[in-house]
Amino acid sequence: MPHDRETSIEEFRDAVNMPLKELADWLQTSESKDARQKSGGGESTGHESGRMIVDILDNKKTDYTDDDIDQMRRVTGYIHRHLAQRPNGDVADTRWRHSFDELRPRPAQEGLTPEHHVQNTDRQDWTTSTISSITQIGSTSGKMAVNRNAARITRMRSAMTTAPQPIQLWSADAPDLIGTAPEDIPLLTPYLPGSASPTSAIVICPGGGYQRRADHEGEPVARWLNPLGVAAFVVDYRVAPHRHPAPLLDAQRAIRTVRANAETWNVDPQRVGVLGSSAGGHLAATTATQWDHGDPDHADPVARQGCRPDLVILCYPVISFLHASHVGSMTNLLGESPSLGERRAQSAELNVTPETPPVFLWHTADDEAVDVENSLVFASALRRHGVPFALHVLPSGAHGLGLAEGHTEAGIWPDLCSGFLRRSGFAQE
């Protein structure tokens, strides 16, 4: 497939994976196929392509004609034009990050109980393992979620004081570097809240199957953290064709860099965490379980810093390359046929120790891309080693939700995580 076709498909998937509310509304209210077929030209192109969008996201359509590619380009432009016309960020006009999950029929949830908490008292008494099985969320809860989103957006606007500027992670060539193109150069982008006193910091690892980095799991998450009084740093770690250990070295370097520049960025070097989504969750979990204290004799002041995170947030993470593995992530990271030893070495649940930092995990029970078993096996390992953690399994939601704004079930996770950050001394009260 020529590069321009691949680019068009990738841009189309990125655009429709976070569609506009009005586009989703149109699909919900249009009952006849004729309505889609009659739509044509201009902004209605997005409506015309509704069924194709759902089919592509469901992987029901993989053989694209030239007309399909042209239609993808028109839909991508349609969505981007609407985003450009809405600079105010009103909740009603933001993208929905749920991959049309609410538009697809699914069987009723059975055997789910109301939310319950399992106290983990082996370590600190604030630690909870929470399995959130929310079976019914009515219109009142939906309005509350929208109101929370509106307040969150207002806080996000006021927290950002300067435009973020990315910096190169490595002063010289990065180790295990393949190529010198811009996409080969690891970067770190700081998002700093205005604060008179040092704040906590979180390094963010977006997902993307170790093949790319998903934008909606980077900057939007950083902007959510800033109003909580948390400095955020999005790391553009290396992805395929780079293999292990390149992504891990970049994530470790990011943590070291934040600590080495703590005074410049007004952060507390003893409160530096890591957050990862999907494959970025695997990278964050690996960073939390494979770390060192730095080399105090190194000529590079960054290399003198330790890379153990003080706290971990994992969003629908890939964890294991032995149980319910996400094959794409494993192949991109380790190659086509990794040995059993290589798979075990990079299965984060096998590397947990009592020194692993506290962890917040969330996942959806019906995630079809990355099985919830990944979060469950990691939580089990944390419990066995007495590591504080909070586990939230929500009943339903597609993979890759990001902040899950507007999602009636998964949209609760940022508030749950905010509480965890406050109890951990990472967020403002």
Secondary structure, DSSP 8 states (H G I E B T S, - for coil): --HHHHHHHHHHHHHHTS-BHHHHHHHHH---HHHHHH--SGGGHHHHTHHHHHHHHTT------HHHHHHHHHHHHHHHHHHHT-TT--GGGSB--STTGGGS------S----EEEE--SS-TT-EEEE-------HHHHHHHHHHHHHHHHHHHHHB-S----EES-SS--TT----SGGGS-EEEEE-B--SS-EEEEEEE--STTT---GGGTHHHHHHHGGGTEEEEEEE---TTS-TTHHHHHHHHHHHHHHHTHHHHTEEEEEEEEEEETHHHHHHHHHHHS-----TT-SSTTTTS----S-EEEES----SSSS--HHHHHHHH-SS--HHHHHHT-GGGG--TTS--EEEEEETT-SSS-THHHHHHHHHHHHTT--EEEEEES---S--TT-TT-TTGGGHHHHHHHHHHHTT-S--
